[in-house]
Amino acid sequence: MKFKLTPLNIVTAMSLVMAGLLIFGKSDITNGVDHQVNGLWIAVCFLAVVISFLSDQIFRKFIPSTFNLWVIECAFIIFTLVFVFILKLSVLSS
């Protein structure tokens, strides 16, 4: 099996590390944030892991070229970040 490093692999690893820090980390990482909010962030991190892993597998199946895979996955990540930022702005403004 050939291993390809892709941007969504990196996002998956960062989400797992963040969830691990929130679960096993000390209280100074959360800066005294309520445990319910901490649990919400853990759930969001694990959701990000599942979504990024599944979308990475789908992109790998349909895009054979590594260069094209990197371009499309980077565009997907940027689009997702912009979409979340726009949603945050629209929710905060209302």
PDB file with one MODEL, atoms N, CA, C and O in Angstrom:
MODEL        1
ATOM      1  N   MET A   1       0.838  -1.173   0.000  1.00  0.00           N
ATOM      2  CA  MET A   1       0.000   0.000   0.000  1.00  0.00           C
ATOM      3  C   MET A   1       0.886   1.240   0.000  1.00  0.00           C
ATOM      4  O   MET A   1       1.809   1.356   0.806  1.00  0.00           O
ATOM      5  N   LYS A   2       0.599   2.154  -0.901  1.00  0.00           N
ATOM      6  CA  LYS A   2       1.379   3.376  -1.033  1.00  0.00           C
ATOM      7  C   LYS A   2       0.788   4.463  -0.133  1.00  0.00           C
ATOM      8  O   LYS A   2      -0.419   4.708  -0.144  1.00  0.00           O
ATOM      9  N   PHE A   3       1.654   5.103   0.640  1.00  0.00           N
ATOM     10  CA  PHE A   3       1.216   6.147   1.549  1.00  0.00           C
ATOM     11  C   PHE A   3       1.378   7.501   0.890  1.00  0.00           C
ATOM     12  O   PHE A   3       2.467   7.849   0.432  1.00  0.00           O
ATOM     13  N   LYS A   4       0.297   8.267   0.841  1.00  0.00           N
ATOM     14  CA  LYS A   4       0.329   9.623   0.305  1.00  0.00           C
ATOM     15  C   LYS A   4       0.020  10.587   1.442  1.00  0.00           C
ATOM     16  O   LYS A   4      -0.978  10.447   2.148  1.00  0.00           O
ATOM     17  N   LEU A   5       0.899  11.565   1.599  1.00  0.00           N
ATOM     18  CA  LEU A   5       0.636  12.616   2.565  1.00  0.00           C
ATOM     19  C   LEU A   5      -0.181  13.693   1.874  1.00  0.00           C
ATOM     20  O   LEU A   5       0.229  14.233   0.847  1.00  0.00           O
ATOM     21  N   THR A   6      -1.338  14.002   2.441  1.00  0.00           N
ATOM     22  CA  THR A   6      -2.233  14.984   1.841  1.00  0.00           C
ATOM     23  C   THR A   6      -2.621  16.025   2.891  1.00  0.00           C
ATOM     24  O   THR A   6      -2.449  15.789   4.086  1.00  0.00           O
ATOM     25  N   PRO A   7      -3.138  17.162   2.460  1.00  0.00           N
ATOM     26  CA  PRO A   7      -3.542  18.191   3.425  1.00  0.00           C
ATOM     27  C   PRO A   7      -4.623  17.721   4.396  1.00  0.00           C
ATOM     28  O   PRO A   7      -4.626  18.117   5.561  1.00  0.00           O
ATOM     29  N   LEU A   8      -5.527  16.888   3.924  1.00  0.00           N
ATOM     30  CA  LEU A   8      -6.568  16.406   4.834  1.00  0.00           C
ATOM     31  C   LEU A   8      -6.006  15.413   5.852  1.00  0.00           C
ATOM     32  O   LEU A   8      -6.564  15.275   6.940  1.00  0.00           O
ATOM     33  N   ASN A   9      -4.913  14.721   5.523  1.00  0.00           N
ATOM     34  CA  ASN A   9      -4.227  13.903   6.530  1.00  0.00           C
ATOM     35  C   ASN A   9      -3.687  14.787   7.639  1.00  0.00           C
ATOM     36  O   ASN A   9      -3.772  14.441   8.817  1.00  0.00           O
ATOM     37  N   ILE A  10      -3.134  15.923   7.260  1.00  0.00           N
ATOM     38  CA  ILE A  10      -2.575  16.856   8.238  1.00  0.00           C
ATOM     39  C   ILE A  10      -3.688  17.428   9.113  1.00  0.00           C
ATOM     40  O   ILE A  10      -3.514  17.556  10.325  1.00  0.00           O
ATOM     41  N   VAL A  11      -4.819  17.770   8.519  1.00  0.00           N
ATOM     42  CA  VAL A  11      -5.959  18.279   9.287  1.00  0.00           C
ATOM     43  C   VAL A  11      -6.471  17.209  10.247  1.00  0.00           C
ATOM     44  O   VAL A  11      -6.817  17.519  11.387  1.00  0.00           O
ATOM     45  N   THR A  12      -6.523  15.965   9.805  1.00  0.00           N
ATOM     46  CA  THR A  12      -6.952  14.876  10.666  1.00  0.00           C
ATOM     47  C   THR A  12      -6.014  14.725  11.852  1.00  0.00           C
ATOM     48  O   THR A  12      -6.467  14.579  12.988  1.00  0.00           O
ATOM     49  N   ALA A  13      -4.723  14.757  11.600  1.00  0.00           N
ATOM     50  CA  ALA A  13      -3.752  14.611  12.687  1.00  0.00           C
ATOM     51  C   ALA A  13      -3.845  15.783  13.668  1.00  0.00           C
ATOM     52  O   ALA A  13      -3.786  15.579  14.881  1.00  0.00           O
ATOM     53  N   MET A  14      -3.990  16.999  13.155  1.00  0.00           N
ATOM     54  CA  MET A  14      -4.102  18.156  14.051  1.00  0.00           C
ATOM     55  C   MET A  14      -5.371  18.088  14.891  1.00  0.00           C
ATOM     56  O   MET A  14      -5.359  18.473  16.060  1.00  0.00           O
ATOM     57  N   SER A  15      -6.465  17.605  14.310  1.00  0.00           N
ATOM     58  CA  SER A  15      -7.716  17.480  15.067  1.00  0.00           C
ATOM     59  C   SER A  15      -7.591  16.414  16.155  1.00  0.00           C
ATOM     60  O   SER A  15      -8.108  16.589  17.258  1.00  0.00           O
ATOM     61  N   LEU A  16      -6.909  15.314  15.849  1.00  0.00           N
ATOM     62  CA  LEU A  16      -6.697  14.283  16.866  1.00  0.00           C
ATOM     63  C   LEU A  16      -5.816  14.792  18.000  1.00  0.00           C
ATOM     64  O   LEU A  16      -6.085  14.507  19.167  1.00  0.00           O
ATOM     65  N   VAL A  17      -4.778  15.534  17.673  1.00  0.00           N
ATOM     66  CA  VAL A  17      -3.905  16.086  18.700  1.00  0.00           C
ATOM     67  C   VAL A  17      -4.678  17.068  19.574  1.00  0.00           C
ATOM     68  O   VAL A  17      -4.540  17.051  20.797  1.00  0.00           O
ATOM     69  N   MET A  18      -5.483  17.914  18.962  1.00  0.00           N
ATOM     70  CA  MET A  18      -6.275  18.884  19.722  1.00  0.00           C
ATOM     71  C   MET A  18      -7.264  18.176  20.643  1.00  0.00           C
ATOM     72  O   MET A  18      -7.422  18.567  21.799  1.00  0.00           O
ATOM     73  N   ALA A  19      -7.926  17.146  20.144  1.00  0.00           N
ATOM     74  CA  ALA A  19      -8.858  16.394  20.991  1.00  0.00           C
ATOM     75  C   ALA A  19      -8.112  15.716  22.133  1.00  0.00           C
ATOM     76  O   ALA A  19      -8.595  15.692  23.266  1.00  0.00           O
ATOM     77  N   GLY A  20      -6.944  15.167  21.841  1.00  0.00           N
ATOM     78  CA  GLY A  20      -6.142  14.539  22.898  1.00  0.00           C
ATOM     79  C   GLY A  20      -5.700  15.533  23.950  1.00  0.00           C
ATOM     80  O   GLY A  20      -5.708  15.216  25.139  1.00  0.00           O
ATOM     81  N   LEU A  21      -5.314  16.730  23.539  1.00  0.00           N
ATOM     82  CA  LEU A  21      -4.936  17.764  24.504  1.00  0.00           C
ATOM     83  C   LEU A  21      -6.130  18.176  25.363  1.00  0.00           C
ATOM     84  O   LEU A  21      -5.982  18.413  26.562  1.00  0.00           O
ATOM     85  N   LEU A  22      -7.298  18.261  24.760  1.00  0.00           N
ATOM     86  CA  LEU A  22      -8.481  18.634  25.529  1.00  0.00           C
ATOM     87  C   LEU A  22      -8.902  17.537  26.494  1.00  0.00           C
ATOM     88  O   LEU A  22      -9.389  17.822  27.588  1.00  0.00           O
ATOM     89  N   ILE A  23      -8.714  16.274  26.090  1.00  0.00           N
ATOM     90  CA  ILE A  23      -9.110  15.168  26.963  1.00  0.00           C
ATOM     91  C   ILE A  23      -8.097  14.948  28.082  1.00  0.00           C
ATOM     92  O   ILE A  23      -8.463  14.885  29.255  1.00  0.00           O
ATOM     93  N   PHE A  24      -6.827  14.832  27.713  1.00  0.00           N
ATOM     94  CA  PHE A  24      -5.797  14.463  28.681  1.00  0.00           C
ATOM     95  C   PHE A  24      -4.989  15.642  29.205  1.00  0.00           C
ATOM     96  O   PHE A  24      -4.150  15.480  30.090  1.00  0.00           O
ATOM     97  N   GLY A  25      -5.240  16.822  28.664  1.00  0.00           N
ATOM     98  CA  GLY A  25      -4.466  17.993  29.049  1.00  0.00           C
ATOM     99  C   GLY A  25      -4.825  18.494  30.436  1.00  0.00           C
ATOM    100  O   GLY A  25      -5.831  18.097  31.025  1.00  0.00           O
ATOM    101  N   LYS A  26      -3.996  19.355  30.928  1.00  0.00           N
ATOM    102  CA  LYS A  26      -4.235  19.946  32.233  1.00  0.00           C
ATOM    103  C   LYS A  26      -5.221  21.099  32.105  1.00  0.00           C
ATOM    104  O   LYS A  26      -5.556  21.514  30.996  1.00  0.00           O
ATOM    105  N   SER A  27      -5.676  21.608  33.217  1.00  0.00           N
ATOM    106  CA  SER A  27      -6.692  22.657  33.202  1.00  0.00           C
ATOM    107  C   SER A  27      -6.151  23.982  32.671  1.00  0.00           C
ATOM    108  O   SER A  27      -6.937  24.853  32.297  1.00  0.00           O
ATOM    109  N   ASP A  28      -4.824  24.157  32.627  1.00  0.00           N
ATOM    110  CA  ASP A  28      -4.285  25.422  32.123  1.00  0.00           C
ATOM    111  C   ASP A  28      -4.445  25.551  30.611  1.00  0.00           C
ATOM    112  O   ASP A  28      -4.359  26.658  30.079  1.00  0.00           O
ATOM    113  N   ILE A  29      -4.676  24.438  29.908  1.00  0.00           N
ATOM    114  CA  ILE A  29      -4.903  24.497  28.462  1.00  0.00           C
ATOM    115  C   ILE A  29      -6.263  25.138  28.178  1.00  0.00           C
ATOM    116  O   ILE A  29      -6.401  25.921  27.238  1.00  0.00           O
ATOM    117  N   THR A  30      -7.260  24.803  28.989  1.00  0.00           N
ATOM    118  CA  THR A  30      -8.613  25.313  28.756  1.00  0.00           C
ATOM    119  C   THR A  30      -8.855  26.654  29.418  1.00  0.00           C
ATOM    120  O   THR A  30      -9.905  27.259  29.206  1.00  0.00           O
ATOM    121  N   ASN A  31      -7.919  27.133  30.211  1.00  0.00           N
ATOM    122  CA  ASN A  31      -8.023  28.443  30.880  1.00  0.00           C
ATOM    123  C   ASN A  31      -9.300  28.576  31.704  1.00  0.00           C
ATOM    124  O   ASN A  31      -9.945  29.624  31.688  1.00  0.00           O
ATOM    125  N   GLY A  32      -9.659  27.531  32.414  1.00  0.00           N
ATOM    126  CA  GLY A  32     -10.815  27.596  33.299  1.00  0.00           C
ATOM    127  C   GLY A  32     -12.148  27.560  32.586  1.00  0.00           C
ATOM    128  O   GLY A  32     -13.156  27.961  33.167  1.00  0.00           O
ATOM    129  N   VAL A  33     -12.191  27.098  31.357  1.00  0.00           N
ATOM    130  CA  VAL A  33     -13.449  27.019  30.612  1.00  0.00           C
ATOM    131  C   VAL A  33     -14.296  25.902  31.216  1.00  0.00           C
ATOM    132  O   VAL A  33     -13.776  24.889  31.682  1.00  0.00           O
ATOM    133  N   ASP A  34     -15.583  26.104  31.198  1.00  0.00           N
ATOM    134  CA  ASP A  34     -16.523  25.139  31.744  1.00  0.00           C
ATOM    135  C   ASP A  34     -16.358  23.779  31.084  1.00  0.00           C
ATOM    136  O   ASP A  34     -16.029  23.703  29.900  1.00  0.00           O
ATOM    137  N   HIS A  35     -16.582  22.710  31.830  1.00  0.00           N
ATOM    138  CA  HIS A  35     -16.385  21.357  31.307  1.00  0.00           C
ATOM    139  C   HIS A  35     -17.371  21.013  30.184  1.00  0.00           C
ATOM    140  O   HIS A  35     -17.053  20.201  29.315  1.00  0.00           O
ATOM    141  N   GLN A  36     -18.551  21.615  30.192  1.00  0.00           N
ATOM    142  CA  GLN A  36     -19.492  21.348  29.110  1.00  0.00           C
ATOM    143  C   GLN A  36     -18.988  21.929  27.797  1.00  0.00           C
ATOM    144  O   GLN A  36     -19.131  21.302  26.748  1.00  0.00           O
ATOM    145  N   VAL A  37     -18.410  23.102  27.843  1.00  0.00           N
ATOM    146  CA  VAL A  37     -17.842  23.705  26.636  1.00  0.00           C
ATOM    147  C   VAL A  37     -16.644  22.885  26.182  1.00  0.00           C
ATOM    148  O   VAL A  37     -16.456  22.686  24.982  1.00  0.00           O
ATOM    149  N   ASN A  38     -15.833  22.406  27.117  1.00  0.00           N
ATOM    150  CA  ASN A  38     -14.698  21.563  26.795  1.00  0.00           C
ATOM    151  C   ASN A  38     -15.172  20.284  26.095  1.00  0.00           C
ATOM    152  O   ASN A  38     -14.546  19.842  25.132  1.00  0.00           O
ATOM    153  N   GLY A  39     -16.252  19.699  26.562  1.00  0.00           N
ATOM    154  CA  GLY A  39     -16.817  18.513  25.920  1.00  0.00           C
ATOM    155  C   GLY A  39     -17.324  18.804  24.522  1.00  0.00           C
ATOM    156  O   GLY A  39     -17.225  17.963  23.628  1.00  0.00           O
ATOM    157  N   LEU A  40     -17.867  19.998  24.337  1.00  0.00           N
ATOM    158  CA  LEU A  40     -18.328  20.397  23.011  1.00  0.00           C
ATOM    159  C   LEU A  40     -17.152  20.495  22.046  1.00  0.00           C
ATOM    160  O   LEU A  40     -17.251  20.047  20.904  1.00  0.00           O
ATOM    161  N   TRP A  41     -16.032  21.080  22.496  1.00  0.00           N
ATOM    162  CA  TRP A  41     -14.852  21.188  21.644  1.00  0.00           C
ATOM    163  C   TRP A  41     -14.275  19.818  21.320  1.00  0.00           C
ATOM    164  O   TRP A  41     -13.788  19.599  20.211  1.00  0.00           O
ATOM    165  N   ILE A  42     -14.322  18.894  22.271  1.00  0.00           N
ATOM    166  CA  ILE A  42     -13.851  17.532  22.016  1.00  0.00           C
ATOM    167  C   ILE A  42     -14.710  16.882  20.933  1.00  0.00           C
ATOM    168  O   ILE A  42     -14.189  16.229  20.029  1.00  0.00           O
ATOM    169  N   ALA A  43     -16.025  17.063  21.029  1.00  0.00           N
ATOM    170  CA  ALA A  43     -16.931  16.498  20.024  1.00  0.00           C
ATOM    171  C   ALA A  43     -16.677  17.122  18.650  1.00  0.00           C
ATOM    172  O   ALA A  43     -16.701  16.423  17.637  1.00  0.00           O
ATOM    173  N   VAL A  44     -16.435  18.433  18.614  1.00  0.00           N
ATOM    174  CA  VAL A  44     -16.155  19.103  17.340  1.00  0.00           C
ATOM    175  C   VAL A  44     -14.851  18.575  16.744  1.00  0.00           C
ATOM    176  O   VAL A  44     -14.764  18.372  15.532  1.00  0.00           O
ATOM    177  N   CYS A  45     -13.837  18.350  17.582  1.00  0.00           N
ATOM    178  CA  CYS A  45     -12.562  17.815  17.092  1.00  0.00           C
ATOM    179  C   CYS A  45     -12.738  16.422  16.508  1.00  0.00           C
ATOM    180  O   CYS A  45     -12.203  16.124  15.440  1.00  0.00           O
ATOM    181  N   PHE A  46     -13.481  15.571  17.197  1.00  0.00           N
ATOM    182  CA  PHE A  46     -13.695  14.218  16.673  1.00  0.00           C
ATOM    183  C   PHE A  46     -14.558  14.229  15.412  1.00  0.00           C
ATOM    184  O   PHE A  46     -14.360  13.408  14.517  1.00  0.00           O
ATOM    185  N   LEU A  47     -15.507  15.150  15.341  1.00  0.00           N
ATOM    186  CA  LEU A  47     -16.295  15.289  14.118  1.00  0.00           C
ATOM    187  C   LEU A  47     -15.407  15.730  12.959  1.00  0.00           C
ATOM    188  O   LEU A  47     -15.559  15.246  11.838  1.00  0.00           O
ATOM    189  N   ALA A  48     -14.483  16.646  13.228  1.00  0.00           N
ATOM    190  CA  ALA A  48     -13.542  17.087  12.202  1.00  0.00           C
ATOM    191  C   ALA A  48     -12.654  15.937  11.745  1.00  0.00           C
ATOM    192  O   ALA A  48     -12.327  15.840  10.563  1.00  0.00           O
ATOM    193  N   VAL A  49     -12.260  15.065  12.671  1.00  0.00           N
ATOM    194  CA  VAL A  49     -11.444  13.900  12.316  1.00  0.00           C
ATOM    195  C   VAL A  49     -12.210  12.999  11.358  1.00  0.00           C
ATOM    196  O   VAL A  49     -11.676  12.582  10.329  1.00  0.00           O
ATOM    197  N   VAL A  50     -13.447  12.701  11.691  1.00  0.00           N
ATOM    198  CA  VAL A  50     -14.246  11.787  10.859  1.00  0.00           C
ATOM    199  C   VAL A  50     -14.510  12.396   9.479  1.00  0.00           C
ATOM    200  O   VAL A  50     -14.355  11.719   8.462  1.00  0.00           O
ATOM    201  N   ILE A  51     -14.904  13.658   9.444  1.00  0.00           N
ATOM    202  CA  ILE A  51     -15.215  14.295   8.167  1.00  0.00           C
ATOM    203  C   ILE A  51     -13.971  14.418   7.293  1.00  0.00           C
ATOM    204  O   ILE A  51     -14.027  14.140   6.095  1.00  0.00           O
ATOM    205  N   SER A  52     -12.848  14.832   7.883  1.00  0.00           N
ATOM    206  CA  SER A  52     -11.637  14.993   7.068  1.00  0.00           C
ATOM    207  C   SER A  52     -11.108  13.648   6.589  1.00  0.00           C
ATOM    208  O   SER A  52     -10.612  13.546   5.467  1.00  0.00           O
ATOM    209  N   PHE A  53     -11.206  12.613   7.421  1.00  0.00           N
ATOM    210  CA  PHE A  53     -10.744  11.287   7.003  1.00  0.00           C
ATOM    211  C   PHE A  53     -11.598  10.745   5.858  1.00  0.00           C
ATOM    212  O   PHE A  53     -11.071  10.237   4.869  1.00  0.00           O
ATOM    213  N   LEU A  54     -12.912  10.855   5.998  1.00  0.00           N
ATOM    214  CA  LEU A  54     -13.796  10.337   4.946  1.00  0.00           C
ATOM    215  C   LEU A  54     -13.657  11.127   3.645  1.00  0.00           C
ATOM    216  O   LEU A  54     -13.627  10.541   2.562  1.00  0.00           O
ATOM    217  N   SER A  55     -13.572  12.449   3.749  1.00  0.00           N
ATOM    218  CA  SER A  55     -13.422  13.227   2.522  1.00  0.00           C
ATOM    219  C   SER A  55     -12.064  12.976   1.870  1.00  0.00           C
ATOM    220  O   SER A  55     -11.955  13.011   0.644  1.00  0.00           O
ATOM    221  N   ASP A  56     -11.027  12.722   2.672  1.00  0.00           N
ATOM    222  CA  ASP A  56      -9.727  12.379   2.105  1.00  0.00           C
ATOM    223  C   ASP A  56      -9.802  11.067   1.330  1.00  0.00           C
ATOM    224  O   ASP A  56      -9.229  10.954   0.247  1.00  0.00           O
ATOM    225  N   GLN A  57     -10.492  10.093   1.867  1.00  0.00           N
ATOM    226  CA  GLN A  57     -10.626   8.813   1.174  1.00  0.00           C
ATOM    227  C   GLN A  57     -11.414   8.957  -0.126  1.00  0.00           C
ATOM    228  O   GLN A  57     -11.086   8.327  -1.131  1.00  0.00           O
ATOM    229  N   ILE A  58     -12.448   9.786  -0.100  1.00  0.00           N
ATOM    230  CA  ILE A  58     -13.238  10.006  -1.311  1.00  0.00           C
ATOM    231  C   ILE A  58     -12.401  10.713  -2.373  1.00  0.00           C
ATOM    232  O   ILE A  58     -12.424  10.325  -3.541  1.00  0.00           O
ATOM    233  N   PHE A  59     -11.656  11.756  -1.970  1.00  0.00           N
ATOM    234  CA  PHE A  59     -10.812  12.462  -2.927  1.00  0.00           C
ATOM    235  C   PHE A  59      -9.734  11.545  -3.495  1.00  0.00           C
ATOM    236  O   PHE A  59      -9.432  11.619  -4.686  1.00  0.00           O
ATOM    237  N   ARG A  60      -9.149  10.684  -2.668  1.00  0.00           N
ATOM    238  CA  ARG A  60      -8.111   9.758  -3.154  1.00  0.00           C
ATOM    239  C   ARG A  60      -8.655   8.779  -4.178  1.00  0.00           C
ATOM    240  O   ARG A  60      -7.967   8.413  -5.131  1.00  0.00           O
ATOM    241  N   LYS A  61      -9.897   8.358  -3.972  1.00  0.00           N
ATOM    242  CA  LYS A  61     -10.480   7.378  -4.888  1.00  0.00           C
ATOM    243  C   LYS A  61     -10.695   7.972  -6.281  1.00  0.00           C
ATOM    244  O   LYS A  61     -10.503   7.289  -7.287  1.00  0.00           O
ATOM    245  N   PHE A  62     -11.094   9.240  -6.336  1.00  0.00           N
ATOM    246  CA  PHE A  62     -11.468   9.828  -7.615  1.00  0.00           C
ATOM    247  C   PHE A  62     -10.376  10.683  -8.258  1.00  0.00           C
ATOM    248  O   PHE A  62     -10.506  11.058  -9.423  1.00  0.00           O
ATOM    249  N   ILE A  63      -9.306  11.000  -7.530  1.00  0.00           N
ATOM    250  CA  ILE A  63      -8.233  11.842  -8.082  1.00  0.00           C
ATOM    251  C   ILE A  63      -6.912  11.086  -7.954  1.00  0.00           C
ATOM    252  O   ILE A  63      -6.335  11.044  -6.868  1.00  0.00           O
ATOM    253  N   PRO A  64      -6.430  10.495  -9.031  1.00  0.00           N
ATOM    254  CA  PRO A  64      -5.228   9.654  -8.941  1.00  0.00           C
ATOM    255  C   PRO A  64      -3.915  10.435  -8.827  1.00  0.00           C
ATOM    256  O   PRO A  64      -2.967   9.945  -8.213  1.00  0.00           O
ATOM    257  N   SER A  65      -3.840  11.624  -9.398  1.00  0.00           N
ATOM    258  CA  SER A  65      -2.612  12.395  -9.408  1.00  0.00           C
ATOM    259  C   SER A  65      -2.396  13.082  -8.050  1.00  0.00           C
ATOM    260  O   SER A  65      -3.311  13.710  -7.517  1.00  0.00           O
ATOM    261  N   THR A  66      -1.192  12.959  -7.502  1.00  0.00           N
ATOM    262  CA  THR A  66      -0.900  13.545  -6.200  1.00  0.00           C
ATOM    263  C   THR A  66      -0.942  15.071  -6.245  1.00  0.00           C
ATOM    264  O   THR A  66      -1.448  15.703  -5.318  1.00  0.00           O
ATOM    265  N   PHE A  67      -0.414  15.666  -7.314  1.00  0.00           N
ATOM    266  CA  PHE A  67      -0.430  17.123  -7.436  1.00  0.00           C
ATOM    267  C   PHE A  67      -1.864  17.648  -7.469  1.00  0.00           C
ATOM    268  O   PHE A  67      -2.195  18.593  -6.753  1.00  0.00           O
ATOM    269  N   ASN A  68      -2.710  17.044  -8.293  1.00  0.00           N
ATOM    270  CA  ASN A  68      -4.107  17.460  -8.374  1.00  0.00           C
ATOM    271  C   ASN A  68      -4.837  17.231  -7.053  1.00  0.00           C
ATOM    272  O   ASN A  68      -5.701  18.017  -6.666  1.00  0.00           O
ATOM    273  N   LEU A  69      -4.485  16.157  -6.376  1.00  0.00           N
ATOM    274  CA  LEU A  69      -5.080  15.860  -5.075  1.00  0.00           C
ATOM    275  C   LEU A  69      -4.753  16.960  -4.070  1.00  0.00           C
ATOM    276  O   LEU A  69      -5.628  17.400  -3.324  1.00  0.00           O
ATOM    277  N   TRP A  70      -3.496  17.408  -4.046  1.00  0.00           N
ATOM    278  CA  TRP A  70      -3.081  18.484  -3.144  1.00  0.00           C
ATOM    279  C   TRP A  70      -3.819  19.774  -3.469  1.00  0.00           C
ATOM    280  O   TRP A  70      -4.290  20.463  -2.564  1.00  0.00           O
ATOM    281  N   VAL A  71      -3.923  20.106  -4.743  1.00  0.00           N
ATOM    282  CA  VAL A  71      -4.586  21.350  -5.137  1.00  0.00           C
ATOM    283  C   VAL A  71      -6.061  21.325  -4.734  1.00  0.00           C
ATOM    284  O   VAL A  71      -6.569  22.293  -4.168  1.00  0.00           O
ATOM    285  N   ILE A  72      -6.732  20.241  -5.021  1.00  0.00           N
ATOM    286  CA  ILE A  72      -8.164  20.156  -4.730  1.00  0.00           C
ATOM    287  C   ILE A  72      -8.418  20.103  -3.224  1.00  0.00           C
ATOM    288  O   ILE A  72      -9.357  20.731  -2.735  1.00  0.00           O
ATOM    289  N   GLU A  73      -7.598  19.365  -2.487  1.00  0.00           N
ATOM    290  CA  GLU A  73      -7.800  19.294  -1.040  1.00  0.00           C
ATOM    291  C   GLU A  73      -7.484  20.631  -0.368  1.00  0.00           C
ATOM    292  O   GLU A  73      -8.170  21.019   0.577  1.00  0.00           O
ATOM    293  N   CYS A  74      -6.460  21.339  -0.839  1.00  0.00           N
ATOM    294  CA  CYS A  74      -6.176  22.676  -0.289  1.00  0.00           C
ATOM    295  C   CYS A  74      -7.322  23.629  -0.588  1.00  0.00           C
ATOM    296  O   CYS A  74      -7.710  24.421   0.271  1.00  0.00           O
ATOM    297  N   ALA A  75      -7.862  23.560  -1.788  1.00  0.00           N
ATOM    298  CA  ALA A  75      -9.009  24.399  -2.141  1.00  0.00           C
ATOM    299  C   ALA A  75     -10.219  24.042  -1.275  1.00  0.00           C
ATOM    300  O   ALA A  75     -10.962  24.930  -0.856  1.00  0.00           O
ATOM    301  N   PHE A  76     -10.420  22.762  -1.007  1.00  0.00           N
ATOM    302  CA  PHE A  76     -11.521  22.309  -0.149  1.00  0.00           C
ATOM    303  C   PHE A  76     -11.359  22.857   1.266  1.00  0.00           C
ATOM    304  O   PHE A  76     -12.334  23.310   1.865  1.00  0.00           O
ATOM    305  N   ILE A  77     -10.158  22.823   1.802  1.00  0.00           N
ATOM    306  CA  ILE A  77      -9.900  23.326   3.155  1.00  0.00           C
ATOM    307  C   ILE A  77     -10.121  24.842   3.201  1.00  0.00           C
ATOM    308  O   ILE A  77     -10.749  25.348   4.130  1.00  0.00           O
ATOM    309  N   ILE A  78      -9.614  25.553   2.218  1.00  0.00           N
ATOM    310  CA  ILE A  78      -9.783  27.010   2.184  1.00  0.00           C
ATOM    311  C   ILE A  78     -11.256  27.377   2.046  1.00  0.00           C
ATOM    312  O   ILE A  78     -11.735  28.288   2.721  1.00  0.00           O
ATOM    313  N   PHE A  79     -11.974  26.673   1.177  1.00  0.00           N
ATOM    314  CA  PHE A  79     -13.409  26.921   1.010  1.00  0.00           C
ATOM    315  C   PHE A  79     -14.152  26.677   2.318  1.00  0.00           C
ATOM    316  O   PHE A  79     -15.027  27.461   2.685  1.00  0.00           O
ATOM    317  N   THR A  80     -13.819  25.618   3.013  1.00  0.00           N
ATOM    318  CA  THR A  80     -14.475  25.301   4.278  1.00  0.00           C
ATOM    319  C   THR A  80     -14.190  26.370   5.323  1.00  0.00           C
ATOM    320  O   THR A  80     -15.097  26.782   6.046  1.00  0.00           O
ATOM    321  N   LEU A  81     -12.945  26.826   5.413  1.00  0.00           N
ATOM    322  CA  LEU A  81     -12.597  27.870   6.383  1.00  0.00           C
ATOM    323  C   LEU A  81     -13.314  29.183   6.075  1.00  0.00           C
ATOM    324  O   LEU A  81     -13.805  29.848   6.987  1.00  0.00           O
ATOM    325  N   VAL A  82     -13.378  29.555   4.813  1.00  0.00           N
ATOM    326  CA  VAL A  82     -14.083  30.786   4.432  1.00  0.00           C
ATOM    327  C   VAL A  82     -15.578  30.658   4.742  1.00  0.00           C
ATOM    328  O   VAL A  82     -16.197  31.603   5.232  1.00  0.00           O
ATOM    329  N   PHE A  83     -16.149  29.495   4.456  1.00  0.00           N
ATOM    330  CA  PHE A  83     -17.570  29.259   4.730  1.00  0.00           C
ATOM    331  C   PHE A  83     -17.866  29.366   6.225  1.00  0.00           C
ATOM    332  O   PHE A  83     -18.853  29.987   6.618  1.00  0.00           O
ATOM    333  N   VAL A  84     -17.025  28.770   7.055  1.00  0.00           N
ATOM    334  CA  VAL A  84     -17.215  28.843   8.507  1.00  0.00           C
ATOM    335  C   VAL A  84     -17.052  30.281   8.987  1.00  0.00           C
ATOM    336  O   VAL A  84     -17.810  30.730   9.846  1.00  0.00           O
ATOM    337  N   PHE A  85     -16.082  31.008   8.449  1.00  0.00           N
ATOM    338  CA  PHE A  85     -15.879  32.401   8.827  1.00  0.00           C
ATOM    339  C   PHE A  85     -17.086  33.255   8.463  1.00  0.00           C
ATOM    340  O   PHE A  85     -17.500  34.101   9.256  1.00  0.00           O
ATOM    341  N   ILE A  86     -17.657  33.052   7.282  1.00  0.00           N
ATOM    342  CA  ILE A  86     -18.836  33.802   6.862  1.00  0.00           C
ATOM    343  C   ILE A  86     -20.019  33.469   7.756  1.00  0.00           C
ATOM    344  O   ILE A  86     -20.776  34.361   8.138  1.00  0.00           O
ATOM    345  N   LEU A  87     -20.186  32.192   8.095  1.00  0.00           N
ATOM    346  CA  LEU A  87     -21.271  31.808   9.008  1.00  0.00           C
ATOM    347  C   LEU A  87     -21.108  32.457  10.369  1.00  0.00           C
ATOM    348  O   LEU A  87     -22.078  32.928  10.962  1.00  0.00           O
ATOM    349  N   LYS A  88     -19.861  32.482  10.869  1.00  0.00           N
ATOM    350  CA  LYS A  88     -19.615  33.120  12.153  1.00  0.00           C
ATOM    351  C   LYS A  88     -19.949  34.600  12.116  1.00  0.00           C
ATOM    352  O   LYS A  88     -20.555  35.121  13.053  1.00  0.00           O
ATOM    353  N   LEU A  89     -19.568  35.276  11.060  1.00  0.00           N
ATOM    354  CA  LEU A  89     -19.874  36.696  10.935  1.00  0.00           C
ATOM    355  C   LEU A  89     -21.366  36.954  10.851  1.00  0.00           C
ATOM    356  O   LEU A  89     -21.863  37.910  11.446  1.00  0.00           O
ATOM    357  N   SER A  90     -22.085  36.117  10.123  1.00  0.00           N
ATOM    358  CA  SER A  90     -23.523  36.314   9.979  1.00  0.00           C
ATOM    359  C   SER A  90     -24.252  36.014  11.290  1.00  0.00           C
ATOM    360  O   SER A  90     -25.258  36.655  11.595  1.00  0.00           O
ATOM    361  N   VAL A  91     -23.765  35.060  12.059  1.00  0.00           N
ATOM    362  CA  VAL A  91     -24.411  34.749  13.344  1.00  0.00           C
ATOM    363  C   VAL A  91     -24.103  35.845  14.354  1.00  0.00           C
ATOM    364  O   VAL A  91     -24.981  36.221  15.131  1.00  0.00           O
ATOM    365  N   LEU A  92     -22.892  36.363  14.364  1.00  0.00           N
ATOM    366  CA  LEU A  92     -22.516  37.401  15.317  1.00  0.00           C
ATOM    367  C   LEU A  92     -23.177  38.731  15.003  1.00  0.00           C
ATOM    368  O   LEU A  92     -23.432  39.526  15.907  1.00  0.00           O
ATOM    369  N   SER A  93     -23.457  38.979  13.724  1.00  0.00           N
ATOM    370  CA  SER A  93     -24.059  40.267  13.360  1.00  0.00           C
ATOM    371  C   SER A  93     -25.564  40.308  13.639  1.00  0.00           C
ATOM    372  O   SER A  93     -26.144  41.389  13.741  1.00  0.00           O
ATOM    373  N   SER A  94     -26.190  39.158  13.760  1.00  0.00           N
ATOM    374  CA  SER A  94     -27.640  39.151  13.984  1.00  0.00           C
ATOM    375  C   SER A  94     -28.005  39.151  15.447  1.00  0.00           C
ATOM    376  O   SER A  94     -29.188  39.146  15.788  1.00  0.00           O
TER     377      SER A  94
ENDMDL
END
